[in-house]
């Protein structure tokens, strides 16, 4: 969800607006003379560990364990056999 406000309104309500962005995830576009000049978005906390960082972000489709029936050259010869 995005809200658009003028620079004057942002200046007057900056601290309250920052709290609202942090609490709700609201994106705010700031305009000056009707033209967008900045965007305020919530911070996304990145996980500390790599293991589990993509949990619930990707979906595995099919069998990723069984070997493929293709031969390939790991040194990059470029030819399939």
N, C-alpha and C positions, 0 to 999 in steps of 0.2 A: 504494500500500500504506500502511496506517495502523496505527500501534501506539498503544496506550493505556497510560499509566503514571500513578501517583499523584504528587502534588506532592512528597511526601517522597522518592520514588525519583528524580524529576527533579532535586531539589536535590542529591542525593548523586552523580548521574552526569551533571550538566549539560554539562560540557565534552566528555566522551566522546560524549554523545548528539548534541551540535551537530556534532561531526566526522562522525558516522555519517550524520546528515541531509544534510550537504553532500556526502558521498561517494556515497551510495546514492539520494538523492531521497526517502527515507522521510519520511512525515508522522507527527508525534507529537501525540496529544491528551493534555493534562495534566488530571488530575481532582483535585478536592478534595472529600473526603467522598463519593466516587462520582459527583460531578457534573462534567461537562466545564467547564473554566474558560478554557483557552487551547489554542492549536494552534501547533506549531513546524513550519514548512514551509521547503523549500530556496529560496534566492534564485534568481530567474530573471534572467539577464543579458540586458538589452535591447540590441538592435543600435544602434550609433551612427548609422548612416545610414538614411534612410527607404527609399532605393532598395535593393531586395532584402530588406527586412525581413520580408516575408511568404513568402519562398521556401520551398517545400515545405509551406506551410500552407493554401493555397487550390488549388482545381481549377477550371479554365476548361472549361465545357461549351458546345459549340456555337460558332458564328461570332460573334466580338465585333468584327470589323473591318468587315464589310459594312454599308451603311446600312440602317436599318429602312424599311419601306414605310408608315410612319405619319407624318402631319404633326402637329407640335406647336407650341405657342406658348411660346417661351422666356420671355416676359414674364408668364406665369401667367394667361392669359385663361380657362383652365379648360374650354374647349370643344374636342372632337375633331372633325376634319373628315374 
